Amino acid sequence: METVENDFIKFWFENGLLYSQYKKPVKIDLENAKEVVGLRHEISKNENQYWCYDLNLLQSITSEARDYLTKDGQDYLSASGVVVTYYITKYLFNAYLVINKPMVETKAFRNLEEAEQWLEVCKNGGY
């Protein structure tokens, strides 16, 4: 299985989906955000992917990092399914998406299986 990683995040492919997971609790600043995007581009080989992104160990994100990811961090993505643990996190994340519409289809889920199912629907042309 092909993987790329640094000290705080790991990316890999499984069953035609791109996955990532933080390896430890992390606070994302602009530098870390650029590292995440760079690693994702590296494993994606600059081709669009369906990304299942586990945010459960994300502690915080700076406004600069969030702005960068919104404007420059969506290249080579077809859709992103974001996995979070808490209902409130899911609610806040999806509310944020309504206000700050991403360039690619993105949605938060409370478990991995729901995110995977949604990404498979996206891959097959439906939302």
Backbone as CSV, one residue per row, in Angstrom:
resi,resn,N_x,N_y,N_z,CA_x,CA_y,CA_z,C_x,C_y,C_z
1,MET,0.847,-1.175,0.000,0.000,0.000,0.000,0.894,1.240,0.000
2,GLU,0.629,2.120,-0.935,1.398,3.362,-1.027,0.951,4.324,0.051
3,THR,1.921,4.888,0.765,1.633,5.875,1.799,2.631,7.024,1.681
4,VAL,2.218,8.182,2.151,3.128,9.301,2.396,2.743,9.858,3.755
5,GLU,3.749,10.341,4.476,3.460,10.857,5.810,4.557,11.788,6.278
6,ASN,4.225,12.531,7.290,5.214,13.322,8.011,5.031,13.017,9.492
7,ASP,5.473,13.875,10.359,5.392,13.555,11.786,3.983,13.659,12.358
8,PHE,3.015,14.291,11.621,1.686,14.448,12.207,0.519,13.941,11.365
9,ILE,0.742,13.552,10.090,-0.360,13.069,9.251,0.126,11.971,8.314
10,LYS,-0.784,11.072,7.988,-0.487,9.974,7.075,-1.573,9.920,6.002
11,PHE,-1.156,9.716,4.738,-2.053,9.545,3.599,-1.848,8.169,3.002
12,TRP,-2.920,7.556,2.509,-2.819,6.272,1.814,-4.056,6.072,0.931
13,PHE,-3.928,5.149,-0.020,-5.036,4.757,-0.878,-5.557,3.402,-0.428
14,GLU,-6.878,3.274,-0.477,-7.516,2.002,-0.158,-8.839,1.942,-0.906
15,ASN,-9.055,0.868,-1.661,-10.307,0.666,-2.403,-10.688,1.871,-3.256
16,GLY,-9.705,2.491,-3.885,-9.961,3.597,-4.795,-10.218,4.950,-4.152
17,LEU,-10.088,5.032,-2.824,-10.259,6.307,-2.127,-8.935,6.720,-1.503
18,LEU,-8.728,8.026,-1.399,-7.584,8.576,-0.684,-7.998,8.815,0.760
19,TYR,-7.192,8.325,1.690,-7.464,8.491,3.119,-6.352,9.305,3.755
20,SER,-6.706,10.017,4.835,-5.692,10.640,5.676,-6.175,10.633,7.109
21,GLN,-5.200,10.601,8.002,-5.500,10.583,9.428,-4.340,11.225,10.167
22,TYR,-4.672,12.066,11.129,-3.628,12.626,11.976,-3.074,11.533,12.868
23,LYS,-1.790,11.574,13.108,-1.106,10.556,13.904,-1.060,10.915,15.385
24,LYS,-1.327,12.157,15.694,-1.309,12.644,17.071,-2.144,13.920,17.113
25,PRO,-2.525,14.385,18.283,-3.244,15.664,18.359,-2.398,16.774,17.708
26,VAL,-3.060,17.605,16.906,-2.313,18.595,16.131,-3.065,19.918,16.077
27,LYS,-2.288,20.990,16.061,-2.790,22.341,15.837,-2.240,22.775,14.488
28,ILE,-3.129,23.091,13.556,-2.717,23.409,12.190,-2.543,24.918,12.032
29,ASP,-1.330,25.294,11.669,-1.046,26.674,11.297,-0.792,26.690,9.793
30,LEU,-0.429,27.833,9.249,-0.235,27.955,7.805,0.839,26.996,7.300
31,GLU,1.956,26.889,8.007,3.033,25.993,7.579,2.559,24.539,7.542
32,ASN,1.855,24.103,8.575,1.337,22.732,8.603,0.312,22.500,7.501
33,ALA,-0.535,23.493,7.246,-1.540,23.369,6.189,-0.865,23.161,4.839
34,LYS,0.206,23.904,4.587,0.938,23.738,3.327,1.578,22.355,3.247
35,GLU,2.053,21.827,4.372,2.607,20.465,4.396,1.539,19.438,4.047
36,VAL,0.343,19.592,4.628,-0.754,18.663,4.352,-1.090,18.665,2.861
37,VAL,-1.233,19.845,2.282,-1.562,19.958,0.859,-0.431,19.370,0.009
38,GLY,0.815,19.653,0.361,1.946,19.114,-0.387,1.984,17.593,-0.367
39,LEU,1.750,16.998,0.786,1.714,15.535,0.877,0.552,14.953,0.072
40,ARG,-0.592,15.617,0.146,-1.748,15.137,-0.630,-1.477,15.212,-2.121
41,HIS,-0.846,16.275,-2.575,-0.484,16.384,-3.991,0.522,15.298,-4.370
42,GLU,1.469,15.041,-3.479,2.485,14.024,-3.749,1.851,12.650,-3.967
43,ILE,1.005,12.220,-3.067,0.413,10.888,-3.205,-0.622,10.849,-4.325
44,SER,-1.263,11.977,-4.595,-2.276,12.043,-5.652,-1.663,12.088,-7.044
45,LYS,-0.380,12.391,-7.089,0.318,12.549,-8.377,-0.417,13.548,-9.278
46,ASN,-0.931,14.605,-8.610,-1.622,15.699,-9.288,-2.814,15.233,-10.127
47,GLU,-3.520,14.207,-9.630,-4.753,13.729,-10.251,-5.881,13.859,-9.236
48,ASN,-7.086,14.181,-9.729,-8.226,14.345,-8.827,-8.512,13.059,-8.064
49,GLN,-8.834,13.226,-6.777,-9.108,12.099,-5.886,-10.367,12.350,-5.073
50,TYR,-10.917,11.267,-4.559,-12.015,11.302,-3.596,-11.370,11.039,-2.241
51,TRP,-11.455,12.032,-1.341,-10.647,12.061,-0.125,-11.501,11.845,1.116
52,CYS,-11.132,10.858,1.912,-11.752,10.594,3.200,-10.777,11.078,4.275
53,TYR,-11.129,12.174,4.931,-10.216,12.939,5.775,-10.667,12.858,7.232
54,ASP,-9.938,12.142,8.063,-10.270,11.986,9.478,-9.696,13.167,10.259
55,LEU,-10.580,13.984,10.817,-10.167,15.179,11.560,-10.187,14.992,13.073
56,ASN,-10.339,13.780,13.539,-10.586,13.562,14.963,-9.471,14.029,15.889
57,LEU,-8.236,14.078,15.448,-7.152,14.542,16.315,-6.777,16.007,16.059
58,LEU,-7.560,16.688,15.232,-7.329,18.111,15.003,-7.802,18.888,16.226
59,GLN,-6.877,19.611,16.838,-7.209,20.398,18.030,-7.650,21.809,17.672
60,SER,-6.986,22.405,16.689,-7.337,23.763,16.281,-6.709,24.052,14.926
61,ILE,-7.209,25.124,14.316,-6.665,25.570,13.028,-6.688,27.094,13.029
62,THR,-5.596,27.705,12.612,-5.536,29.162,12.570,-6.358,29.691,11.405
63,SER,-6.741,30.949,11.501,-7.511,31.543,10.409,-6.692,31.599,9.122
64,GLU,-5.377,31.817,9.239,-4.511,31.836,8.044,-4.496,30.468,7.367
65,ALA,-4.408,29.416,8.157,-4.416,28.060,7.606,-5.763,27.759,6.961
66,ARG,-6.841,28.121,7.619,-8.184,27.887,7.086,-8.374,28.639,5.768
67,ASP,-7.921,29.897,5.709,-8.025,30.677,4.472,-7.215,30.033,3.352
68,TYR,-6.009,29.587,3.667,-5.161,28.930,2.666,-5.841,27.670,2.139
69,LEU,-6.354,26.851,3.030,-6.990,25.596,2.613,-8.240,25.855,1.789
70,THR,-8.970,26.919,2.112,-10.171,27.264,1.355,-9.824,27.738,-0.048
71,LYS,-8.771,28.535,-0.172,-8.420,29.117,-1.470,-7.476,28.242,-2.287
72,ASP,-6.477,27.663,-1.658,-5.415,26.963,-2.391,-5.322,25.467,-2.088
73,GLY,-6.108,24.982,-1.173,-5.947,23.603,-0.730,-6.907,22.607,-1.340
74,GLN,-7.624,22.978,-2.386,-8.621,22.074,-2.947,-8.262,21.546,-4.333
75,ASP,-7.045,21.824,-4.781,-6.607,21.296,-6.067,-6.568,19.773,-6.015
76,TYR,-6.864,19.155,-7.129,-6.782,17.699,-7.295,-7.727,16.943,-6.378
77,LEU,-8.886,17.533,-6.120,-9.926,16.855,-5.353,-11.217,16.846,-6.159
78,SER,-11.924,15.728,-6.110,-13.261,15.644,-6.696,-14.325,15.788,-5.622
79,ALA,-14.069,15.234,-4.431,-14.971,15.354,-3.285,-14.191,15.013,-2.028
80,SER,-14.652,15.563,-0.892,-14.021,15.300,0.409,-15.083,14.907,1.420
81,GLY,-14.908,13.740,1.998,-15.745,13.292,3.103,-14.934,13.425,4.380
82,VAL,-15.384,14.257,5.291,-14.635,14.570,6.507,-15.250,13.800,7.676
83,VAL,-14.412,13.089,8.421,-14.876,12.291,9.554,-14.552,13.028,10.854
84,VAL,-15.602,13.252,11.657,-15.468,13.896,12.958,-16.216,13.047,13.985
85,THR,-15.886,13.193,15.246,-16.489,12.358,16.286,-17.778,12.929,16.839
86,TYR,-17.822,14.214,17.092,-18.910,14.800,17.854,-19.975,15.427,16.962
87,TYR,-21.236,15.334,17.389,-22.332,15.961,16.654,-22.102,17.449,16.480
88,ILE,-21.657,18.109,17.534,-21.466,19.562,17.460,-20.389,19.915,16.434
89,THR,-19.336,19.111,16.356,-18.287,19.358,15.360,-18.845,19.178,13.956
90,LYS,-19.626,18.126,13.756,-20.250,17.889,12.451,-21.159,19.056,12.078
91,TYR,-21.980,19.485,13.024,-22.899,20.589,12.786,-22.138,21.869,12.422
92,LEU,-21.130,22.214,13.224,-20.356,23.431,12.973,-19.612,23.357,11.648
93,PHE,-19.032,22.196,11.339,-18.303,22.033,10.084,-19.240,22.205,8.893
94,ASN,-20.396,21.538,8.925,-21.339,21.657,7.814,-21.910,23.065,7.711
95,ALA,-22.112,23.753,8.844,-22.559,25.145,8.812,-21.487,26.030,8.166
96,TYR,-20.237,25.785,8.514,-19.127,26.530,7.909,-19.142,26.353,6.383
97,LEU,-19.435,25.132,5.932,-19.457,24.854,4.494,-20.576,25.600,3.777
98,VAL,-21.668,25.842,4.468,-22.766,26.607,3.869,-22.335,28.052,3.660
99,ILE,-21.632,28.602,4.639,-21.191,29.990,4.566,-19.999,30.145,3.622
100,ASN,-19.080,29.200,3.650,-17.853,29.240,2.843,-17.856,28.064,1.885
101,LYS,-18.661,28.163,0.845,-18.858,27.064,-0.105,-17.525,26.636,-0.718
102,PRO,-17.136,25.368,-0.505,-15.878,24.893,-1.091,-16.000,24.701,-2.603
103,MET,-14.865,24.637,-3.269,-14.840,24.433,-4.722,-15.212,23.006,-5.094
104,VAL,-15.016,22.068,-4.170,-15.369,20.668,-4.419,-16.423,20.243,-3.403
105,GLU,-17.199,19.254,-3.759,-18.232,18.733,-2.864,-17.577,18.238,-1.579
106,THR,-18.045,18.737,-0.440,-17.465,18.401,0.863,-18.583,18.248,1.880
107,LYS,-18.444,17.233,2.735,-19.471,16.991,3.749,-18.832,16.289,4.941
108,ALA,-19.333,16.604,6.149,-18.831,15.982,7.373,-19.735,14.825,7.797
109,PHE,-19.103,13.807,8.365,-19.800,12.599,8.827,-19.273,12.214,10.201
110,ARG,-20.086,11.487,10.944,-19.677,11.053,12.281,-18.977,9.706,12.276
111,ASN,-18.999,9.002,11.154,-18.246,7.748,11.122,-17.694,7.499,9.729
112,LEU,-16.676,6.693,9.697,-15.934,6.407,8.475,-16.819,5.758,7.409
113,GLU,-17.662,4.821,7.804,-18.486,4.097,6.839,-19.429,5.027,6.072
114,GLU,-20.033,5.992,6.769,-20.914,6.952,6.092,-20.132,7.804,5.101
115,ALA,-18.957,8.241,5.481,-18.122,9.048,4.582,-17.735,8.231,3.352
116,GLU,-17.341,6.978,3.559,-16.961,6.112,2.431,-18.141,5.892,1.483
117,GLN,-19.317,5.628,2.039,-20.502,5.406,1.203,-20.822,6.647,0.378
118,TRP,-20.756,7.822,1.002,-21.036,9.063,0.290,-20.009,9.307,-0.814
119,LEU,-18.735,9.061,-0.529,-17.700,9.244,-1.547,-17.893,8.282,-2.719
120,GLU,-18.329,7.069,-2.441,-18.615,6.117,-3.532,-19.761,6.616,-4.405
121,VAL,-20.792,7.197,-3.786,-21.897,7.782,-4.550,-21.360,8.920,-5.414
122,CYS,-20.505,9.761,-4.834,-19.892,10.856,-5.594,-19.102,10.324,-6.787
123,LYS,-18.329,9.288,-6.573,-17.522,8.702,-7.646,-18.384,8.207,-8.791
124,ASN,-19.580,7.766,-8.457,-20.500,7.227,-9.473,-21.425,8.274,-10.054
125,GLY,-21.104,9.554,-9.811,-21.829,10.635,-10.473,-23.000,11.210,-9.719
126,GLY,-23.255,10.787,-8.495,-24.378,11.333,-7.741,-23.925,12.004,-6.472
127,TYR,-24.751,12.910,-5.945,-24.441,13.590,-4.667,-25.611,13.412,-3.756
